Amino acid sequence: MVRTQIQLTERQARELKRMAAREGVSMAEVIRKAVDAKIRERVSEVPWEERVRRATAVMGKFHSGLKDVSRKHDHYLAEAFDDG
């Protein structure tokens, strides 16, 4: 974690404290969640058409060599994410 300081208005601090108390977390956690949400918004800044174009551009470019992926996709996902 990186420590940083911010200045809030009285109202912001009061509401932040209320939110933290209601959620049962620290004020810092509420702020981190808000920052994460703002970062996730950047994904939606890329227009839908551009995201579709990018996804379409990679379709068919990768091959696993497996012939039954459509039937056994859950098995292969579980296998890939197995912690051993």
CORKAZI-V240446 format. One record per backbone hydrogen bond with DSSP energy under -1.0 kcal/mol. NH is the residue of the N-H (numbers start at 1). CO is the residue of the C=O. E is the energy in kcal/mol with one decimal. If there is no record, write none. Layout:
# CORKAZI-V240446
nh=NH co=CO e=E
nh=NH co=CO e=E
This chain:
# CORKAZI-V240446
nh=13 co=9 e=-2.5
nh=14 co=10 e=-2.5
nh=15 co=11 e=-2.7
nh=16 co=12 e=-2.6
nh=17 co=13 e=-2.3
nh=18 co=14 e=-2.0
nh=19 co=15 e=-2.7
nh=20 co=16 e=-2.5
nh=21 co=17 e=-2.5
nh=22 co=18 e=-2.7
nh=23 co=19 e=-2.3
nh=24 co=20 e=-1.3
nh=25 co=20 e=-2.2
nh=30 co=26 e=-1.7
nh=31 co=27 e=-2.3
nh=32 co=28 e=-2.7
nh=33 co=29 e=-2.5
nh=34 co=30 e=-2.0
nh=35 co=31 e=-2.5
nh=36 co=32 e=-2.6
nh=37 co=33 e=-2.3
nh=38 co=34 e=-2.1
nh=39 co=35 e=-2.4
nh=40 co=36 e=-2.4
nh=41 co=37 e=-1.4
nh=42 co=39 e=-1.2
nh=43 co=40 e=-1.3
nh=45 co=42 e=-1.1
nh=46 co=43 e=-1.3
nh=51 co=47 e=-2.1
nh=52 co=48 e=-2.5
nh=53 co=49 e=-2.4
nh=54 co=50 e=-2.5
nh=55 co=51 e=-2.4
nh=56 co=52 e=-2.8
nh=57 co=53 e=-1.9
nh=61 co=58 e=-2.0
nh=72 co=68 e=-2.6
nh=76 co=72 e=-2.3
nh=77 co=73 e=-2.4
nh=78 co=74 e=-2.6
nh=79 co=75 e=-2.4
nh=80 co=76 e=-2.3
nh=81 co=77 e=-2.1
